[in-house]
């Protein structure tokens, strides 16, 4: 059994154990109205090709007051402390309430993530070449002799702290306004020599040395983002809808308030639709065709390199939303492999409930979701600066181009697509354990078989 399969088995076992541990508390909730405070704590047990195996703990603290709002809590506090075997450590604390401010939903969060071996694959992939021989290679020999210590060319250190407040208010039954403000702080640098790789021979250093990453940004910095827009939401169930539309259009702006010469305005739009297919074949329920169309693009201004990987959300419902790839956008693609100033992507999947059953008085169902993801860069970034890179000049010449900038634009606009399938175990509709596998059909943009074990559907 391979190490990945062992981690897969352990992750599933720990997650199911956590479900069983929480069942007694859930049964009590179903039998009687909840009042006052309740606490839940579960072990983290996930795995992804990008970050490895995750261990730690997470949970929720609910306050139901006198019980008049049950099953909605008056106040909800979520938390997580966890570590990934590929280095990432994260701390998360969030507050959510529909009742603190009348007729408004308020969400606030504080996040701190330390990434001692953060992946940086350069800009405008698939234009910027990827060489698997440069990825965690202790015995690298590039034809000019071995590199002392070996290479981890696509890594750097990055620490991120974020404070965020989001608000949402009702306009009509399904139409809402949304907005928020967030403060970000980044520390960036070479990774530590203790990992045993050469800290000079990296894409991060190459981009600094040739001026693609500027002196005002290469060490990180601070950003203040302000966003606002509208939401249409007619889903019947938030966690796994059977029908309805969830659509958003919003503007995300970051003025130059810290004097670092960077400021930008982005437009973002998302359309998600869930359609029940009345074919009545499966006893567990009719299949649901779900699709998601999305766009994010910089209208004007310049985004610092440490913010380009961020996928802006009108209302932050995940701890991390970054990297055009991984589980956030195009599954089966390396996280942060594709970084640009504009993206368009789509996710299409068929959600099929295979069997439903009850156990310990709880409702469960097992489902699968074969999917197809695709997308492309709509606005490449820093094309003229990237022409300074010897790797780009060599790649352009090899492809028969005399104009390196044109090669970058043409190559960056390639159509990207992946396919795969997942297995879902849902507990009382809302708690969903997810295992997904995908294959990327574009060369050197993802592992031959990408694996992600986590929670919930991707959209």
ROROMI-69204 format. One record per residue: residue in one letter; z, y, x of N, C-alpha, C in turn. Coordinates in steps of 0.02 Angstrom, whole numbers, padded with zeros to 5 digits, always signed. Example, Ala and Ser with C-alpha at 12.3 -4.5 7.8 and 13.67 -1.06 7.14 Angstrom:
<atoms>
a+00390-00284+00660+00390-00225+00615+00390-00165+00660;s+00354-00112+00642+00357-00053+00684+00394+00002+00645;
</atoms>
This chain:
<atoms>
x+00000-00060+00043+00000+00000+00000+00000+00062+00045;x-00045+00109+00033-00049+00169+00074+00011+00215+00062;x+00021+00263+00109+00076+00310+00101+00068+00351+00037;x+00006+00371+00021-00005+00410-00040+00013+00370-00102;x-00004+00306-00102+00011+00265-00161+00086+00254-00166;x+00121+00246-00109+00193+00240-00111+00225+00302-00141;x+00200+00361-00118+00227+00423-00146+00212+00429-00219;x+00153+00407-00240+00135+00408-00311+00184+00366-00351;x+00199+00305-00328+00245+00261-00365+00315+00291-00367;x+00338+00317-00311+00405+00347-00309+00409+00406-00356;x+00357+00448-00357+00357+00508-00399+00360+00489-00473;x+00321+00439-00493+00321+00418-00563+00389+00390-00582;x+00418+00349-00537+00484+00319-00551+00537+00372-00559;x+00539+00421-00514+00590+00473-00518+00581+00517-00579;x+00519+00531-00597+00507+00573-00655+00528+00538-00719;x+00510+00473-00725+00531+00436-00785+00606+00428-00787;x+00638+00421-00730+00711+00417-00728+00742+00482-00754;x+00710+00539-00734+00735+00603-00757+00728+00610-00832;x+00672+00584-00859+00663+00586-00932+00718+00547-00967;x+00732+00485-00943+00784+00445-00973+00852+00479-00970;x+00866+00512-00913+00930+00547-00904+00939+00603-00955;x+00883+00635-00974+00887+00692-01020+00884+00672-01093;x+00872+00609-01109+00861+00589-01179+00922+00600-01223;x+00981+00584-01195+01042+00589-01236+01053+00660-01260;x+01041+00709-01214+01049+00779-01234+00997+00798-01287;x+00935+00772-01279+00883+00789-01328+00899+00760-01397;x+00927+00698-01400+00945+00668-01464+00996+00710-01500;x+01045+00737-01463+01095+00779-01494+01064+00841-01524;x+01013+00869-01491+00980+00928-01517+00945+00914-01582;x+00915+00854-01588+00879+00838-01649+00926+00827-01708;x+00988+00802-01696+01034+00785-01750+01069+00846-01779;x+01079+00898-01739+01120+00953-01763+01094+01019-01735;x+01112+01073-01768+01094+01139-01744+01131+01154-01680;x+01096+01179-01630+01128+01194-01567+01157+01265-01569;x+01215+01274-01539+01246+01339-01532+01271+01346-01461;x+01281+01408-01441+01310+01421-01375+01263+01404-01318;x+01292+01385-01262+01255+01373-01201+01245+01298-01188;x+01186+01280-01163+01173+01212-01140+01138+01215-01072;x+01148+01163-01033+01121+01161-00966+01084+01095-00955;x+01025+01098-00923+00989+01038-00903+00971+01043-00830;x+00973+00988-00795+00955+00985-00724+00918+00920-00712;x+00861+00924-00679+00819+00865-00665+00797+00866-00592;x+00784+00808-00563+00757+00808-00495+00683+00825-00494;x+00661+00862-00443+00590+00873-00433+00559+00810-00403;x+00504+00788-00431+00471+00728-00406+00396+00735-00418;x+00362+00773-00376+00290+00783-00383+00256+00768-00317;x+00190+00763-00319+00150+00752-00259+00082+00786-00268;x+00058+00817-00215-00011+00843-00216-00042+00834-00147;x-00107+00828-00146-00143+00821-00083-00133+00882-00039;x-00122+00941-00070-00115+01002-00032-00047+01011+00000;x+00007+00991-00035+00074+01007-00011+00117+00947+00003;x+00094+00887-00013+00133+00827-00001+00183+00814-00057;x+00235+00776-00040+00285+00756-00089+00338+00811-00096;x+00357+00826-00157+00407+00877-00171+00473+00844-00191;x+00527+00870-00163+00593+00847-00184+00639+00907-00192;x+00688+00901-00235+00733+00956-00250+00759+00949-00321;x+00771+01005-00353+00796+01004-00422+00772+01065-00460;x+00766+01057-00526+00749+01113-00569+00784+01103-00636;x+00786+01154-00676+00819+01148-00741+00816+01211-00781;x+00846+01208-00841+00848+01264-00887+00918+01274-00913;x+00935+01336-00926+00998+01354-00959+00980+01391-01023;x+01004+01365-01080+00988+01394-01145+01051+01424-01176;x+01041+01481-01211+01093+01509-01253+01066+01515-01324;x+01095+01476-01371+01072+01476-01440+01114+01521-01485;x+01164+01556-01457+01205+01599-01498+01239+01562-01554;x+01234+01589-01615+01264+01555-01673+01218+01503-01704;x+01159+01491-01673+01113+01439-01696+01061+01462-01746;x+01060+01525-01765+01013+01548-01816+00940+01547-01792;x+00930+01550-01727+00861+01550-01700+00837+01481-01678;x+00880+01429-01683+00862+01362-01660+00800+01337-01698;x+00750+01305-01664+00753+01278-01595+00737+01329-01540;x+00719+01392-01558+00709+01443-01507+00777+01467-01481;x+00785+01472-01415+00848+01499-01389+00847+01575-01390;x+00906+01604-01394+00911+01677-01386+00892+01697-01315;x+00915+01658-01267+00901+01671-01197+00888+01605-01161;x+00842+01607-01115+00826+01547-01075+00822+01567-01001;x+00856+01531-00960+00854+01542-00888+00828+01478-00855;x+00775+01485-00816+00745+01428-00780+00756+01437-00705;x+00762+01381-00669+00775+01385-00597+00744+01325-00561;x+00731+01334-00498+00707+01279-00456+00724+01292-00383;x+00745+01240-00349+00754+01240-00276+00721+01177-00251;x+00669+01183-00209+00632+01123-00189+00599+01132-00121;x+00579+01076-00093+00545+01075-00028+00488+01024-00031;x+00434+01039+00004+00376+00994+00008+00371+00966+00079;x+00347+00905+00084+00345+00872+00150+00295+00904+00197;x+00249+00945+00172+00202+00981+00216+00230+01050+00234;x+00293+01063+00218+00326+01122+00245+00351+01173+00195;x+00320+01179+00137+00336+01233+00091+00406+01224+00061;x+00445+01278+00058+00509+01280+00024+00507+01337-00026;x+00532+01324-00087+00529+01377-00136+00593+01381-00178;x+00609+01444-00196+00667+01460-00238+00641+01502-00297;x+00664+01484-00356+00636+01516-00416+00691+01526-00467;x+00693+01585-00498+00740+01601-00552+00703+01644-00603;x+00705+01623-00667+00667+01659-00718+00709+01666-00782;x+00696+01720-00818+00729+01734-00881+00676+01745-00935;x+00688+01717-00995+00639+01723-01049+00676+01732-01115;x+00654+01781-01156+00685+01792-01221+00638+01827-01269;x+00638+01803-01332+00602+01837-01386+00647+01886-01424;x+00711+01887-01406+00760+01921-01449+00799+01976-01412;x+00794+01982-01347+00829+02034-01311+00806+02103-01334;x+00740+02111-01341+00710+02172-01367+00675+02154-01432;x+00691+02187-01488+00660+02170-01552+00584+02172-01549;x+00553+02120-01579+00480+02115-01586+00443+02114-01519;x+00476+02090-01468+00445+02088-01402+00472+02028-01364;x+00428+01995-01326+00449+01941-01282+00452+01967-01211;x+00509+01956-01179+00520+01980-01111+00529+01921-01064;x+00492+01921-01009+00499+01870-00958+00507+01905-00890;x+00558+01885-00853+00570+01913-00787+00583+01856-00738;x+00559+01863-00677+00568+01809-00628+00575+01837-00558;x+00609+01797-00516+00615+01810-00445+00594+01747-00408;x+00549+01753-00360+00522+01695-00325+00523+01709-00250;x+00542+01659-00211+00538+01664-00138+00510+01598-00112;x+00455+01602-00074+00421+01543-00048+00411+01551+00027;x+00434+01502+00065+00424+01500+00137+00371+01447+00152;x+00319+01466+00187+00264+01420+00204+00253+01422+00279;x+00285+01378+00318+00276+01380+00391+00208+01356+00414;x+00172+01319+00371+00104+01296+00388+00057+01310+00330;x+00054+01373+00311+00012+01394+00255-00062+01386+00273;x-00102+01361+00226-00173+01351+00239-00212+01416+00233;x-00251+01432+00285-00297+01488+00283-00364+01462+00309;x-00413+01457+00263-00479+01430+00279-00532+01483+00287;x-00512+01547+00291-00561+01600+00298-00586+01624+00231;x-00637+01668+00232-00664+01698+00172-00732+01666+00153;x-00747+01672+00090-00814+01658+00063-00838+01587+00074;x-00792+01538+00072-00815+01469+00074-00858+01458+00012;x-00912+01419+00018-00930+01374+00072-00969+01405+00130;x-00972+01472+00133-01007+01504+00189-00970+01493+00255;x-00904+01504+00254-00866+01494+00316-00858+01420+00328;x-00882+01394+00385-00884+01322+00396-00815+01291+00404;x-00810+01229+00382-00749+01190+00390-00764+01130+00434;x-00724+01122+00487-00732+01066+00532-00670+01022+00527;x-00675+00962+00498-00616+00919+00492-00584+00902+00558;x-00622+00906+00613-00594+00892+00679-00543+00945+00701;x-00544+01002+00668-00498+01056+00685-00435+01056+00642;x-00429+01006+00599-00375+01005+00550-00321+00955+00573;x-00265+00981+00598-00209+00939+00620-00233+00885+00670;x-00260+00907+00726-00288+00860+00775-00253+00870+00842;x-00213+00820+00861-00177+00823+00924-00222+00810+00985;x-00279+00778+00974-00322+00758+01029-00390+00793+01026;x-00391+00854+01001-00455+00889+00992-00489+00901+01059;x-00554+00888+01061-00596+00903+01118-00660+00935+01092;x-00667+00999+01103-00724+01035+01075-00783+01039+01121;x-00785+00996+01171-00841+00999+01218-00827+01043+01277;x-00771+01079+01275-00752+01123+01330-00683+01103+01357;x-00665+01041+01344-00600+01017+01365-00551+01018+01307;x-00497+00981+01314-00448+00978+01260-00410+01044+01254;x-00388+01059+01194-00348+01119+01183-00275+01100+01192;x-00238+01135+01236-00167+01117+01247-00128+01116+01182;x-00094+01059+01169-00053+01054+01109-00092+01031+01048;x-00158+01026+01053-00197+01007+00994-00207+01066+00948;x-00241+01055+00891-00259+01110+00848-00238+01097+00775;x-00218+01150+00744-00210+01154+00671-00244+01220+00651;x-00311+01219+00657-00351+01280+00655-00343+01318+00589;x-00332+01283+00535-00332+01315+00469-00261+01328+00443;x-00216+01344+00488-00146+01356+00468-00120+01421+00497;x-00070+01449+00463-00034+01509+00484+00035+01506+00450;x+00078+01552+00465+00142+01557+00430+00138+01613+00379;x+00164+01600+00319+00166+01651+00268+00228+01642+00224;x+00267+01695+00218+00325+01696+00173+00311+01748+00119;x+00329+01731+00058+00314+01776+00002+00376+01784-00043;x+00392+01846-00061+00444+01861-00110+00412+01901-00166;x+00431+01884-00229+00400+01919-00287+00453+01932-00340;x+00453+01992-00366+00493+02011-00424+00444+02031-00479;x+00453+02004-00539+00403+02015-00591+00436+02021-00659;x+00409+02067-00699+00431+02076-00768+00368+02079-00812;x+00364+02034-00862+00308+02033-00910+00334+02044-00980;x+00293+02077-01021+00311+02091-01091+00252+02074-01136;x+00269+02053-01196+00217+02036-01245+00242+02055-01315;x+00198+02090-01352+00216+02112-01419+00161+02095-01470;x+00181+02091-01533+00135+02069-01585+00097+02129-01615;x+00031+02120-01623-00011+02168-01659-00025+02142-01729;x-00052+02080-01732-00061+02044-01795-00034+01973-01784;x-00046+01928-01832-00019+01861-01827-00039+01827-01762;x-00102+01832-01743-00126+01798-01683-00143+01845-01625;x-00146+01909-01638-00165+01958-01587-00103+01992-01559;x-00098+01993-01492-00041+02022-01458-00064+02068-01401;x-00022+02114-01383-00033+02152-01321+00013+02123-01268;x-00008+02130-01206+00033+02104-01151+00028+02150-01091;x+00078+02149-01050+00078+02190-00990+00135+02173-00945;x+00136+02203-00887+00191+02189-00842+00184+02226-00776;x+00234+02218-00735+00235+02248-00669+00265+02198-00620;x+00239+02196-00559+00264+02149-00510+00266+02181-00441;x+00315+02163-00402+00321+02185-00333+00316+02124-00287;x+00275+02129-00236+00264+02074-00190+00280+02097-00119;x+00310+02052-00081+00320+02064-00009+00298+02002+00029;x+00255+02013+00080+00228+01958+00120+00245+01968+00194;x+00264+01915+00226+00268+01911+00299+00217+01860+00323;x+00173+01881+00368+00121+01836+00394+00123+01836+00470;x+00107+01779+00499+00107+01774+00572+00077+01706+00592;x+00074+01694+00656+00056+01628+00681+00111+01578+00661;x+00093+01515+00655+00145+01466+00641+00185+01454+00705;x+00243+01424+00698+00289+01413+00753+00264+01359+00800;x+00275+01370+00865+00253+01322+00915+00288+01254+00909;x+00345+01252+00873+00383+01189+00867+00342+01135+00832;x+00289+01154+00795+00249+01103+00761+00202+01067+00808;x+00198+01090+00871+00162+01052+00921+00087+01066+00924;x+00065+01122+00895-00006+01139+00897-00015+01205+00933;x-00075+01217+00956-00092+01279+00990-00093+01336+00939;x-00050+01386+00948-00044+01440+00900-00098+01494+00908;x-00135+01492+00964-00188+01542+00975-00254+01522+00942;x-00267+01457+00940-00332+01433+00917-00328+01419+00842;x-00334+01472+00802-00331+01466+00729-00381+01514+00697;x-00399+01500+00636-00443+01546+00599-00410+01613+00588;x-00345+01612+00576-00307+01674+00567-00314+01720+00628;x-00305+01692+00688-00313+01732+00749-00385+01755+00759;x-00432+01711+00743-00503+01728+00750-00520+01788+00706;x-00496+01788+00644-00510+01843+00598-00478+01908+00621;x-00419+01903+00653-00387+01963+00680-00424+01989+00741;x-00441+01944+00786-00474+01964+00849-00541+01998+00837;x-00577+01978+00785-00643+02007+00772-00640+02060+00717;x-00581+02080+00697-00574+02136+00651-00589+02121+00578;x-00595+02057+00559-00607+02041+00489-00543+02051+00449;x-00486+02037+00480-00421+02054+00453-00395+02113+00494;x-00377+02168+00459-00362+02231+00493-00291+02238+00517;x-00279+02290+00556-00213+02302+00585-00161+02321+00534;x-00182+02346+00475-00135+02365+00423-00113+02307+00379;x-00141+02247+00391-00128+02192+00344-00111+02126+00377;x-00125+02117+00441-00120+02050+00470-00049+02024+00473;x+00001+02069+00471+00071+02047+00471+00100+02044+00401;x+00058+02054+00351+00082+02055+00282+00094+02126+00258;x+00134+02133+00206+00146+02199+00179+00175+02195+00109;x+00177+02252+00075+00204+02258+00008+00150+02278-00041;x+00156+02253-00103+00108+02272-00155+00147+02282-00220;x+00125+02331-00258+00149+02342-00326+00089+02334-00372;x+00092+02288-00419+00038+02276-00467+00061+02294-00537;x+00016+02325-00574+00027+02343-00644-00031+02314-00684;x-00015+02281-00740-00067+02247-00778-00056+02259-00853;x-00111+02255-00891-00106+02262-00963-00169+02238-00996;x-00163+02212-01058-00221+02187-01094-00201+02159-01161;x-00246+02120-01190-00235+02091-01257-00241+02015-01254;x-00207+01982-01301-00206+01910-01305-00220+01889-01377;x-00265+01841-01386-00274+01808-01451-00252+01737-01444;x-00204+01716-01486-00174+01649-01478-00164+01618-01547;x-00204+01566-01562-00198+01531-01626-00184+01457-01615;x-00156+01438-01558-00141+01368-01544-00089+01341-01592;x-00097+01277-01611-00046+01247-01654+00015+01224-01615;x+00005+01201-01552+00059+01180-01508+00044+01210-01439;x+00091+01243-01409+00078+01276-01345+00067+01226-01288;x+00107+01173-01285+00105+01128-01227+00040+01086-01225;x+00019+01061-01283-00041+01019-01287-00075+01031-01354;x-00113+01085-01361-00142+01103-01426-00191+01051-01451;x-00192+01043-01516-00244+01003-01550-00301+01046-01576;x-00286+01109-01587-00337+01156-01612-00315+01226-01595;x-00363+01272-01600-00347+01342-01589-00381+01372-01529;x-00371+01437-01521-00401+01476-01467-00345+01514-01431;x-00351+01517-01366-00305+01557-01325-00349+01598-01277;x-00354+01663-01291-00400+01706-01254-00363+01768-01230;x-00383+01792-01171-00352+01851-01142-00405+01894-01108;x-00394+01959-01108-00434+02006-01069-00386+02060-01044;x-00387+02073-00979-00337+02119-00952-00361+02149-00886;x-00327+02203-00868-00340+02239-00805-00278+02233-00761;x-00289+02219-00697-00235+02213-00649-00249+02263-00593;x-00203+02310-00583-00215+02364-00534-00157+02369-00485;x-00174+02388-00424-00124+02398-00371-00142+02461-00333;x-00108+02517-00348-00122+02579-00312-00093+02578-00241;x-00117+02621-00199-00092+02626-00130-00029+02669-00129;x+00028+02638-00145+00091+02674-00147+00132+02664-00083;x+00109+02619-00039+00147+02604+00022+00112+02631+00085;x+00057+02667+00076+00023+02698+00132-00011+02650+00180;x-00033+02592+00154-00066+02543+00197-00142+02545+00191;x-00169+02593+00154-00241+02604+00147-00275+02553+00102;x-00235+02514+00064-00264+02465+00019-00244+02480-00054;x-00292+02473-00098-00280+02482-00169-00339+02452-00206;x-00328+02424-00265-00382+02388-00299-00369+02386-00374;x-00423+02374-00411-00419+02363-00483-00462+02303-00500;x-00434+02255-00536-00469+02193-00554-00475+02188-00630;x-00529+02158-00652-00537+02140-00722-00535+02064-00728;x-00496+02040-00776-00488+01968-00785-00499+01950-00858;x-00531+01893-00871-00542+01870-00939-00538+01794-00940;x-00508+01768-00994-00502+01695-01002-00513+01676-01075;x-00547+01621-01084-00559+01595-01151-00545+01520-01150;x-00495+01499-01188-00477+01429-01193-00483+01409-01267;x-00515+01353-01280-00523+01329-01349-00509+01255-01352;x-00477+01234-01407-00457+01164-01417-00485+01142-01484;x-00526+01088-01482-00563+01065-01541-00547+00992-01554;x-00517+00977-01611-00504+00908-01630-00569+00875-01653;x-00584+00817-01626-00645+00780-01643-00627+00726-01694;x-00646+00735-01758-00625+00688-01812-00665+00623-01812;x-00656+00583-01759-00694+00521-01755-00652+00461-01775;x-00586+00469-01781-00540+00419-01810-00548+00350-01778;x-00554+00348-01712-00559+00283-01677-00491+00261-01651;x-00453+00309-01626-00390+00292-01594-00332+00301-01643;x-00290+00250-01649-00233+00254-01695-00183+00307-01674;x-00181+00321-01610-00133+00370-01585-00151+00442-01603;x-00213+00453-01626-00234+00520-01645-00305+00534-01623;x-00337+00583-01654-00405+00601-01637-00408+00635-01569;x-00461+00624-01531-00469+00658-01466-00476+00733-01475;x-00460+00769-01423-00466+00842-01423-00511+00862-01364;x-00564+00899-01380-00606+00927-01327-00579+00996-01311;x-00560+01006-01248-00531+01069-01226-00573+01098-01170;x-00585+01163-01174-00622+01196-01120-00593+01264-01105;x-00604+01287-01045-00575+01349-01019-00628+01384-00977;x-00646+01445-00996-00693+01487-00959-00654+01547-00932;x-00664+01563-00868-00624+01615-00837-00664+01657-00788;x-00643+01720-00782-00674+01765-00734-00620+01811-00705;x-00624+01823-00641-00582+01873-00608-00623+01908-00555;x-00626+01975-00558-00667+02011-00510-00637+02079-00495;x-00646+02100-00433-00624+02167-00412-00676+02218-00434;x-00653+02267-00474-00698+02320-00498-00710+02371-00443;x-00657+02392-00410-00663+02439-00355-00600+02436-00312;x-00606+02463-00251-00550+02461-00205-00554+02401-00159;x-00504+02395-00117-00502+02340-00068-00434+02305-00072;x-00437+02238-00077-00377+02197-00080-00358+02174-00010;x-00294+02182+00011-00275+02155+00076-00281+02079+00078;x-00291+02052+00137-00307+01981+00143-00253+01937+00113;x-00190+01958+00116-00135+01916+00093-00129+01915+00017;x-00168+01956-00019-00168+01955-00092-00232+01925-00121;x-00282+01912-00079-00346+01889-00105-00342+01820-00137;x-00292+01779-00117-00287+01712-00145-00254+01712-00214;x-00228+01769-00237-00190+01771-00299-00236+01769-00360;x-00222+01723-00406-00256+01721-00470-00211+01756-00520;x-00231+01816-00541-00189+01857-00583-00182+01827-00653;x-00121+01827-00680-00108+01804-00748-00076+01862-00787;x-00096+01870-00850-00068+01924-00890+00006+01911-00903;x+00023+01850-00921+00093+01830-00928+00104+01770-00883;x+00143+01779-00831+00153+01726-00781+00191+01668-00812;x+00157+01611-00821+00189+01552-00849+00194+01495-00798;x+00178+01510-00735+00187+01462-00681+00220+01498-00622;x+00254+01459-00580+00286+01490-00522+00235+01518-00473;x+00181+01481-00462+00130+01501-00414+00062+01499-00449;x+00024+01552-00441-00044+01554-00467-00089+01584-00414;x-00111+01541-00369-00151+01566-00314-00198+01511-00289;x-00249+01533-00255-00296+01486-00225-00350+01465-00272;x-00412+01485-00259-00468+01461-00300-00480+01389-00279;x-00449+01344-00316-00449+01273-00299-00383+01242-00320;x-00369+01183-00296-00308+01147-00312-00302+01137-00388;x-00241+01138-00414-00232+01125-00486-00239+01188-00528;x-00246+01246-00497-00247+01309-00534-00316+01328-00561;x-00369+01306-00528-00436+01326-00549-00484+01266-00548;x-00511+01249-00490-00557+01193-00484-00521+01134-00451;x-00500+01086-00491-00463+01030-00465-00506+00989-00417;x-00475+00964-00364-00511+00926-00314-00534+00968-00255;x-00517+01034-00256-00535+01079-00202-00472+01098-00164;x-00477+01104-00098-00419+01124-00058-00391+01190-00086;x-00325+01194-00090-00293+01257-00110-00311+01312-00059;x-00332+01370-00084-00350+01428-00043-00414+01417-00003;x-00450+01364-00016-00512+01352+00021-00564+01406+00007;x-00564+01433-00054-00615+01481-00075-00580+01548-00090;x-00591+01597-00047-00561+01663-00054-00616+01715-00054;x-00618+01756-00107-00670+01807-00114-00642+01863-00158;x-00686+01908-00180-00666+01964-00223-00685+01953-00295;x-00720+01899-00311-00739+01886-00380-00754+01813-00390;x-00730+01784-00446-00740+01713-00461-00757+01705-00535;x-00795+01653-00550-00803+01629-00618-00796+01553-00616;x-00760+01525-00665-00751+01453-00664-00741+01427-00735;x-00749+01361-00740-00740+01329-00805-00709+01260-00796;x-00669+01241-00846-00638+01175-00848-00654+01143-00915;x-00676+01081-00914-00696+01046-00975-00664+00977-00973;x-00628+00958-01026-00597+00893-01026-00590+00865-01097;x-00588+00800-01100-00578+00764-01163-00509+00733-01161;x-00465+00754-01206-00396+00730-01207-00390+00676-01260;x-00377+00616-01237-00377+00558-01281-00307+00526-01281;x-00274+00525-01338-00210+00489-01344-00224+00415-01350;x-00198+00377-01302-00211+00305-01301-00163+00266-01344;x-00100+00284-01341-00049+00248-01380+00011+00295-01390;x+00044+00287-01446+00105+00325-01458+00160+00276-01478;x+00222+00294-01461+00277+00248-01473+00342+00288-01474;x+00394+00257-01499+00460+00286-01498+00506+00243-01455;x+00552+00276-01421+00599+00241-01378+00663+00283-01374;x+00720+00250-01386+00784+00285-01388+00784+00343-01438;x+00747+00333-01493+00744+00385-01543+00701+00444-01525;x+00662+00438-01471+00619+00492-01448+00546+00473-01459;x+00504+00526-01466+00433+00516-01479+00394+00524-01413;x+00352+00475-01398+00311+00476-01337+00238+00462-01355;x+00193+00487-01312+00124+00461-01314+00095+00462-01244;x+00049+00416-01233+00013+00409-01170-00059+00431-01182;x-00084+00474-01139-00152+00502-01149-00189+00503-01083;x-00254+00507-01087-00297+00517-01028-00341+00578-01039;x-00365+00608-00985-00406+00668-00991-00461+00670-00937;x-00516+00633-00947-00572+00641-00902-00596+00714-00903;x-00611+00742-00844-00628+00814-00842-00685+00828-00793;x-00713+00888-00803-00765+00915-00760-00748+00988-00748;x-00742+01008-00685-00727+01077-00666-00785+01105-00626;x-00798+01169-00633-00852+01200-00595-00838+01274-00587;x-00874+01306-00541-00865+01377-00531-00907+01402-00473;x-00900+01467-00459-00937+01497-00404-00906+01565-00387;x-00920+01588-00327-00902+01655-00307-00952+01704-00337;x-00928+01755-00371-00971+01806-00401-00974+01869-00358;x-00924+01878-00315-00923+01937-00272-00891+01918-00205;x-00932+01906-00154-00903+01889-00088-00865+01948-00059;x-00823+01934-00010-00781+01986+00019-00795+01995+00093;x-00795+02057+00116-00799+02075+00187-00857+02042+00223;x-00915+02042+00191-00973+02008+00219-00994+02039+00286;x-00997+02106+00289-01019+02139+00351-00970+02125+00408;x-00905+02123+00393-00857+02108+00445-00862+02036+00469;x-00878+01990+00423-00884+01920+00443-00943+01906+00488;x-00993+01950+00488-01051+01940+00532-01031+01945+00606;x-00972+01972+00620-00948+01976+00689-00926+01909+00716;x-00910+01863+00671-00882+01798+00692-00937+01755+00724;x-00926+01730+00784-00976+01686+00816-00993+01625+00773;x-00943+01597+00738-00955+01539+00696-01006+01555+00641;x-01002+01616+00614-01049+01634+00561-01119+01645+00589;x-01123+01675+00647-01189+01686+00678-01222+01619+00695;x-01183+01573+00720-01209+01506+00737-01232+01469+00674;x-01192+01473+00620-01210+01439+00558-01273+01469+00528;x-01281+01535+00532-01341+01567+00505-01403+01547+00545;x-01397+01548+00611-01454+01528+00653-01474+01456+00640;x-01424+01412+00633-01438+01341+00621-01474+01331+00555;x-01459+01374+00505-01491+01369+00439-01558+01406+00437;x-01579+01437+00492-01643+01471+00494-01642+01543+00471;x-01583+01573+00468-01576+01643+00447-01575+01689+00508;x-01609+01745+00503-01604+01797+00554-01554+01851+00533;x-01536+01851+00469-01488+01899+00441-01424+01861+00423;x-01372+01868+00463-01310+01832+00451-01277+01852+00386;x-01280+01916+00369-01250+01940+00306-01284+01908+00246;x-01349+01901+00249-01385+01870+00193-01367+01796+00188;x-01359+01763+00245-01338+01693+00244-01270+01686+00210;x-01223+01730+00227-01156+01726+00197-01161+01734+00121;x-01200+01784+00098-01206+01795+00026-01238+01735-00009;x-01291+01709+00020-01325+01652-00011-01280+01590-00013;x-01248+01577+00043-01207+01516+00047-01145+01522+00002;x-01116+01582-00001-01055+01592-00041-01068+01584-00116;x-01130+01595-00137-01146+01592-00209-01163+01522-00233;x-01154+01471-00191-01169+01403-00212-01126+01381-00271;x-01155+01338-00312-01119+01311-00370-01071+01257-00347;x-01010+01260-00369-00958+01213-00350-00940+01170-00410;x-00931+01105-00399-00913+01062-00456-00874+01001-00433;x-00828+00980-00477-00787+00922-00465-00780+00883-00530;x-00756+00822-00525-00743+00781-00584-00686+00734-00569;x-00652+00713-00622-00597+00668-00614-00567+00648-00680;x-00506+00623-00677-00472+00601-00738-00397+00603-00725;x-00360+00607-00780-00287+00610-00774-00254+00562-00823;x-00190+00550-00812-00149+00510-00857-00087+00552-00874;x-00072+00559-00939-00017+00601-00962+00033+00560-01002;x+00097+00571-00989+00150+00543-01029+00187+00601-01061;x+00182+00608-01127+00212+00663-01164+00275+00640-01199;x+00327+00680-01194+00392+00665-01225+00407+00721-01275;x+00410+00703-01339+00424+00753-01392+00376+00813-01388;x+00313+00799-01373+00259+00848-01375+00260+00899-01317;x+00319+00917-01292+00324+00974-01246+00333+00955-01173;x+00368+00900-01159+00381+00879-01091+00326+00830-01071;x+00281+00851-01026+00221+00811-01010+00219+00798-00935;x+00223+00735-00917+00215+00713-00847+00141+00699-00835;x+00114+00726-00780+00042+00724-00768+00026+00694-00700;x-00024+00649-00700-00055+00624-00638-00130+00634-00644;x-00159+00669-00595-00231+00682-00597-00263+00666-00530;x-00324+00639-00534-00364+00624-00475-00433+00656-00484;x-00461+00683-00429-00525+00716-00434-00565+00707-00370;x-00630+00715-00376-00675+00712-00319-00717+00776-00318;x-00723+00807-00259-00764+00867-00251-00832+00846-00225;x-00884+00869-00260-00953+00849-00242-00984+00896-00191;x-00948+00948-00170-00973+00994-00118-00944+00974-00051;x-00984+00978+00000-00963+00955+00066-00907+00998+00095;x-00854+00965+00120-00799+00997+00156-00761+01050+00116;x-00758+01042+00050-00717+01087+00010-00656+01053-00018;x-00652+00986-00011-00594+00950-00037-00592+00879-00010;x-00535+00847-00018-00528+00777+00002-00573+00733-00041;x-00594+00676-00014-00635+00630-00054-00600+00610-00119;x-00534+00604-00117-00496+00589-00178-00434+00632-00179;x-00435+00684-00219-00379+00731-00226-00330+00704-00277;x-00265+00709-00262-00212+00684-00305-00163+00739-00321;x-00143+00744-00384-00091+00791-00402-00045+00759-00454;x+00020+00757-00439+00071+00732-00486+00116+00791-00503;x+00119+00809-00565+00158+00866-00585+00175+00865-00658;x+00173+00924-00689+00191+00932-00758+00135+00968-00796;x+00125+00947-00859+00084+00983-00908+00009+00977-00894;x-00029+00998-00944-00101+01006-00936-00116+01069-00896;x-00173+01071-00865-00189+01129-00822-00205+01191-00862;x-00221+01184-00927-00233+01243-00969-00221+01225-01041;
</atoms>
